Amino acid sequence: MDKKIIVGITGGSGAIYGVRLLEALNEAGVETHLIISEWGEKTIQMETSYTLPEVKKMAAVSYSVKNQAAAISSGSFRVDGMVIAPCSMKTLAGIATGLASDLIARAADVMLKERKKLILLTRESPLNLVHVRNMETVILAGAMVFPPVPAFYNQPKSIDDIVNHTVGRVLDQLDLDPDWVNRWGKQ
Ligand SMILES: Cc1cc2nc3c(=O)[nH]c(=O)nc-3n(C[C@H](O)[C@H](O)[C@H](O)COP(=O)(O)O)c2cc1C
Protein backbone atom coordinates (compact mmCIF):
# COMPACT_ATOMS: atom_id res chain seq x y z
CA MET A 1 0.00 0.00 0.00
CA ASP A 2 1.25 3.53 -0.80
CA LYS A 3 2.07 5.74 2.14
CA LYS A 4 -0.67 8.15 3.20
CA ILE A 5 0.31 11.39 4.90
CA ILE A 6 -1.93 14.19 6.17
CA VAL A 7 -0.57 17.68 5.51
CA GLY A 8 -1.88 20.65 7.50
CA ILE A 9 -1.07 24.21 6.49
CA THR A 10 -1.85 26.78 9.19
CA GLY A 11 -1.37 30.54 9.48
CA GLY A 12 2.21 30.59 10.72
CA SER A 13 4.62 32.37 8.41
CA GLY A 14 6.18 30.03 5.84
CA ALA A 15 3.24 28.67 3.82
CA ILE A 16 5.83 27.73 1.18
CA TYR A 17 7.01 24.90 3.47
CA GLY A 18 3.60 23.26 3.23
CA VAL A 19 3.40 23.75 -0.53
CA ARG A 20 6.89 22.38 -1.15
CA LEU A 21 6.16 19.47 1.20
CA LEU A 22 3.09 18.55 -0.87
CA GLU A 23 5.18 18.62 -4.05
CA ALA A 24 7.93 16.50 -2.50
CA LEU A 25 5.46 13.94 -1.11
CA ASN A 26 3.84 13.68 -4.55
CA GLU A 27 7.27 13.13 -6.14
CA ALA A 28 7.87 10.38 -3.57
CA GLY A 29 4.59 8.65 -4.54
CA VAL A 30 2.83 9.43 -1.26
CA GLU A 31 -0.96 9.85 -1.11
CA THR A 32 -1.49 13.28 0.45
CA HIS A 33 -4.51 14.41 2.48
CA LEU A 34 -4.58 18.19 2.79
CA ILE A 35 -6.22 20.55 5.28
CA ILE A 36 -5.60 24.31 5.10
CA SER A 37 -6.78 26.55 7.94
CA GLU A 38 -8.49 29.86 7.23
CA TRP A 39 -5.26 31.71 8.08
CA GLY A 40 -3.22 29.18 6.16
CA GLU A 41 -5.26 30.17 3.10
CA LYS A 42 -4.47 33.82 3.80
CA THR A 43 -0.72 33.23 4.20
CA ILE A 44 -0.58 31.17 0.98
CA GLN A 45 -2.08 34.21 -0.77
CA MET A 46 0.12 36.75 1.04
CA GLU A 47 3.43 34.90 0.97
CA THR A 48 3.52 32.72 -2.16
CA SER A 49 2.82 32.95 -5.87
CA TYR A 50 0.48 29.91 -5.71
CA THR A 51 -3.30 30.18 -5.84
CA LEU A 52 -5.44 28.16 -3.44
CA PRO A 53 -6.88 25.93 -6.22
CA GLU A 54 -3.31 25.19 -7.38
CA VAL A 55 -2.27 24.11 -3.88
CA LYS A 56 -5.43 22.06 -3.28
CA LYS A 57 -4.95 20.31 -6.63
CA MET A 58 -1.53 19.08 -5.46
CA ALA A 59 -3.18 16.83 -2.87
CA ALA A 60 -4.90 13.51 -3.52
CA VAL A 61 -7.71 14.64 -1.19
CA SER A 62 -8.40 18.13 0.15
CA TYR A 63 -10.69 18.74 3.16
CA SER A 64 -12.40 21.79 4.63
CA VAL A 65 -10.86 22.67 8.00
CA LYS A 66 -14.42 22.88 9.34
CA ASN A 67 -15.34 19.33 8.31
CA GLN A 68 -15.06 17.35 11.53
CA ALA A 69 -16.95 14.52 9.79
CA ALA A 70 -14.04 13.93 7.36
CA ALA A 71 -12.53 10.44 7.29
CA ILE A 72 -9.24 11.69 8.78
CA SER A 73 -11.16 12.84 11.85
CA SER A 74 -11.33 9.19 12.91
CA GLY A 75 -8.63 6.84 14.14
CA SER A 76 -10.23 4.14 11.99
CA PHE A 77 -8.84 5.87 8.86
CA ARG A 78 -5.50 4.22 8.00
CA VAL A 79 -2.75 6.81 7.63
CA ASP A 80 1.01 6.82 8.22
CA GLY A 81 1.37 10.22 9.84
CA MET A 82 0.74 13.93 9.71
CA VAL A 83 2.90 17.00 9.14
CA ILE A 84 1.72 20.53 9.96
CA ALA A 85 3.82 22.94 7.90
CA PRO A 86 3.91 25.62 9.11
CA CYS A 87 2.31 25.14 12.53
CA SER A 88 1.10 28.36 14.19
CA MET A 89 1.27 28.86 17.95
CA LYS A 90 -2.54 28.81 17.98
CA THR A 91 -2.71 25.37 16.38
CA LEU A 92 0.12 24.18 18.65
CA ALA A 93 -1.93 25.35 21.65
CA GLY A 94 -5.00 23.57 20.29
CA ILE A 95 -3.05 20.31 20.03
CA ALA A 96 -1.43 20.74 23.45
CA THR A 97 -4.82 21.21 25.11
CA GLY A 98 -6.61 18.53 23.07
CA LEU A 99 -9.35 20.97 22.07
CA ALA A 100 -9.66 19.50 18.56
CA SER A 101 -11.71 22.53 17.56
CA ASP A 102 -11.00 22.22 13.82
CA LEU A 103 -10.06 19.36 11.50
CA ILE A 104 -6.31 20.12 11.71
CA ALA A 105 -6.28 19.97 15.52
CA ARG A 106 -8.60 16.93 15.51
CA ALA A 107 -6.48 14.99 12.97
CA ALA A 108 -3.37 15.83 15.02
CA ASP A 109 -5.12 14.65 18.19
CA VAL A 110 -5.95 11.39 16.41
CA MET A 111 -2.26 10.95 15.43
CA LEU A 112 -1.28 11.22 19.10
CA LYS A 113 -3.93 8.82 20.37
CA GLU A 114 -3.15 6.28 17.62
CA ARG A 115 0.61 6.65 18.28
CA LYS A 116 1.28 7.81 14.71
CA LYS A 117 3.95 10.23 13.58
CA LEU A 118 3.01 13.89 14.12
CA ILE A 119 5.59 16.43 12.91
CA LEU A 120 5.00 20.10 13.72
CA LEU A 121 6.96 22.78 11.83
CA THR A 122 6.31 25.28 14.60
CA ARG A 123 6.96 28.87 13.51
CA GLU A 124 7.35 31.72 15.93
CA SER A 125 10.24 33.80 17.17
CA PRO A 126 11.02 34.74 19.85
CA LEU A 127 9.17 32.16 21.94
CA ASN A 128 7.30 32.91 25.15
CA LEU A 129 6.84 30.47 28.02
CA VAL A 130 3.36 29.47 26.81
CA HIS A 131 4.81 28.39 23.44
CA VAL A 132 7.63 26.46 25.13
CA ARG A 133 5.27 24.74 27.58
CA ASN A 134 2.91 23.76 24.75
CA MET A 135 5.88 22.34 22.85
CA GLU A 136 6.90 20.34 25.91
CA THR A 137 3.36 19.02 26.28
CA VAL A 138 3.09 17.82 22.67
CA ILE A 139 6.57 16.29 22.76
CA LEU A 140 5.62 14.35 25.90
CA ALA A 141 2.44 13.24 24.12
CA GLY A 142 4.51 11.86 21.21
CA ALA A 143 4.75 14.67 18.64
CA MET A 144 7.97 15.86 17.02
CA VAL A 145 8.54 19.61 17.26
CA PHE A 146 10.47 20.50 14.12
CA PRO A 147 10.93 24.28 13.77
CA PRO A 148 11.95 25.13 10.20
CA VAL A 149 15.31 26.58 11.26
CA PRO A 150 17.66 26.95 8.29
CA ALA A 151 21.00 25.13 8.20
CA PHE A 152 23.99 26.80 6.58
CA TYR A 153 26.43 23.89 6.29
CA ASN A 154 24.86 23.13 2.90
CA GLN A 155 25.63 26.69 1.71
CA PRO A 156 22.11 27.64 0.51
CA LYS A 157 22.06 29.99 -2.48
CA SER A 158 18.35 30.74 -2.50
CA ILE A 159 15.15 30.62 -0.46
CA ASP A 160 14.31 27.46 -2.43
CA ASP A 161 17.52 25.84 -1.14
CA ILE A 162 16.58 26.73 2.45
CA VAL A 163 12.99 25.46 2.09
CA ASN A 164 14.06 22.28 0.28
CA HIS A 165 16.60 21.42 2.96
CA THR A 166 13.99 21.52 5.74
CA VAL A 167 11.43 19.65 3.62
CA GLY A 168 14.04 17.00 2.83
CA ARG A 169 14.75 16.54 6.54
CA VAL A 170 11.00 16.12 7.14
CA LEU A 171 10.90 13.42 4.44
CA ASP A 172 13.80 11.71 6.24
CA GLN A 173 11.56 11.53 9.33
CA LEU A 174 8.89 9.84 7.21
CA ASP A 175 11.47 7.26 6.00
CA LEU A 176 11.23 8.53 2.42
CA ASP A 177 14.98 9.11 1.92
CA PRO A 178 14.92 11.81 -0.79
CA ASP A 179 18.11 11.72 -2.91
CA TRP A 180 18.12 15.51 -3.41
CA VAL A 181 18.94 16.40 0.22
CA ASN A 182 22.34 18.04 0.55
CA ARG A 183 23.68 16.16 3.55
CA TRP A 184 26.56 17.01 5.84
CA GLY A 185 29.69 15.23 4.62
CA LYS A 186 28.12 14.31 1.21
CA GLN A 187 29.97 16.97 -0.84
C1 LIG B 1 1.27 36.99 7.31
C2 LIG B 1 1.03 36.37 8.65
C3 LIG B 1 2.07 35.74 9.31
C4 LIG B 1 1.87 35.12 10.54
N1 LIG B 1 2.92 34.47 11.13
C5 LIG B 1 2.71 33.76 12.27
C6 LIG B 1 3.76 32.97 12.80
O1 LIG B 1 4.88 32.89 12.28
N2 LIG B 1 3.49 32.23 13.90
C7 LIG B 1 2.24 32.23 14.50
O2 LIG B 1 2.07 31.50 15.48
N3 LIG B 1 1.25 33.00 14.01
C8 LIG B 1 1.44 33.75 12.92
N4 LIG B 1 0.41 34.50 12.39
C9 LIG B 1 -0.86 34.57 13.13
C10 LIG B 1 -1.77 33.36 12.86
O3 LIG B 1 -2.14 33.32 11.50
C11 LIG B 1 -3.02 33.47 13.75
O4 LIG B 1 -2.68 33.28 15.11
C12 LIG B 1 -4.10 32.50 13.35
O5 LIG B 1 -5.18 32.63 14.25
C13 LIG B 1 -3.61 31.06 13.37
O6 LIG B 1 -4.70 30.21 13.13
P1 LIG B 1 -4.52 28.75 12.54
O7 LIG B 1 -3.52 28.05 13.39
O8 LIG B 1 -5.88 28.14 12.64
O9 LIG B 1 -4.07 28.90 11.12
C14 LIG B 1 0.59 35.15 11.16
C15 LIG B 1 -0.45 35.80 10.50
C16 LIG B 1 -0.25 36.40 9.27
C17 LIG B 1 -1.40 37.08 8.58
PDBQT file of the ligand as one rigid body, heavy atoms in Angstrom, charges set to zero:
ROOT
HETATM    1  C1  LIG A 201       1.272  36.991   7.312  1.00  0.00    +0.000 C 
HETATM    2  C2  LIG A 201       1.032  36.366   8.653  1.00  0.00    +0.000 A 
HETATM    3  C3  LIG A 201       2.068  35.739   9.310  1.00  0.00    +0.000 A 
HETATM    4  C4  LIG A 201       1.867  35.118  10.543  1.00  0.00    +0.000 A 
HETATM    5  N1  LIG A 201       2.921  34.473  11.131  1.00  0.00    +0.000 NA
HETATM    6  C5  LIG A 201       2.709  33.763  12.265  1.00  0.00    +0.000 A 
HETATM    7  C6  LIG A 201       3.765  32.965  12.799  1.00  0.00    +0.000 A 
HETATM    8  O1  LIG A 201       4.876  32.892  12.279  1.00  0.00    +0.000 OA
HETATM    9  N2  LIG A 201       3.489  32.227  13.902  1.00  0.00    +0.000 N 
HETATM   10  C7  LIG A 201       2.244  32.227  14.498  1.00  0.00    +0.000 A 
HETATM   11  O2  LIG A 201       2.072  31.501  15.482  1.00  0.00    +0.000 OA
HETATM   12  N3  LIG A 201       1.246  32.998  14.009  1.00  0.00    +0.000 NA
HETATM   13  C8  LIG A 201       1.437  33.751  12.917  1.00  0.00    +0.000 A 
HETATM   14  N4  LIG A 201       0.413  34.504  12.387  1.00  0.00    +0.000 N 
HETATM   15  C9  LIG A 201      -0.864  34.574  13.128  1.00  0.00    +0.000 C 
HETATM   16  C10 LIG A 201      -1.769  33.363  12.860  1.00  0.00    +0.000 C 
HETATM   17  O3  LIG A 201      -2.136  33.325  11.499  1.00  0.00    +0.000 OA
HETATM   18  C11 LIG A 201      -3.021  33.471  13.753  1.00  0.00    +0.000 C 
HETATM   19  O4  LIG A 201      -2.680  33.280  15.108  1.00  0.00    +0.000 OA
HETATM   20  C12 LIG A 201      -4.104  32.496  13.354  1.00  0.00    +0.000 C 
HETATM   21  O5  LIG A 201      -5.180  32.628  14.245  1.00  0.00    +0.000 OA
HETATM   22  C13 LIG A 201      -3.614  31.058  13.372  1.00  0.00    +0.000 C 
HETATM   23  O6  LIG A 201      -4.703  30.208  13.133  1.00  0.00    +0.000 OA
HETATM   24  P1  LIG A 201      -4.520  28.750  12.543  1.00  0.00    +0.000 P 
HETATM   25  O7  LIG A 201      -3.520  28.049  13.390  1.00  0.00    +0.000 OA
HETATM   26  O8  LIG A 201      -5.877  28.144  12.637  1.00  0.00    +0.000 OA
HETATM   27  O9  LIG A 201      -4.068  28.897  11.120  1.00  0.00    +0.000 OA
HETATM   28  C14 LIG A 201       0.591  35.147  11.160  1.00  0.00    +0.000 A 
HETATM   29  C15 LIG A 201      -0.452  35.797  10.499  1.00  0.00    +0.000 A 
HETATM   30  C16 LIG A 201      -0.249  36.396   9.266  1.00  0.00    +0.000 A 
HETATM   31  C17 LIG A 201      -1.402  37.080   8.585  1.00  0.00    +0.000 C 
ENDROOT
TORSDOF 0
